[in-house]
Amino acid sequence: MKFDRFSRREFLAMGAGAAGASLVTKNILLDPEPAWAFQGPVSPSDRVRFGMIGVGMQGSGLLASSIELPGVECVAAADLYDGRHTLA
């Protein structure tokens, strides 16, 4: 079985191409306010309702950041420990 290997020159050319492509698309992908984001009021049928199981350290941070989004509502939370459940 023959393995095709890249030469150093080909490897560097491919790496430079990938780095250049990532720099070009940086403004498109990492734009802080995308053009498609809608900031108006959300109708009740367009709301995202979710529930969480396990509201620990990561879950409470995720819950806090997700309920700040417009049209997102946490309808249920469950945890083994009562302290974390009441925190949610």
C-alpha positions, 0 to 999 in steps of 0.5 A: 500500500502506497501512502502519498505524503505531502512535501514541506512546501505543499504542507506550508502552502496548504496551511497558508491557504487555510490561514488566509481563508480563515482571516477572510471569513473572520468578519463574516463568521464572528460578526458581533451583530449578524445581519440575520438577527431579528431584534423585534418582539417575538410572538408566542408561537415563535418562542423556544421553551426548554427544560434542564436536567442537572443545574450545576455550575455549568448549567446555571451559567447556561441557564442565565445566559439563555434566558436573557435571549429574546423569545427563550423561556425555561419551563422546567428544571430538575436537579438531585440537590434542592439547593441547585433546583431552587437556584434555577 
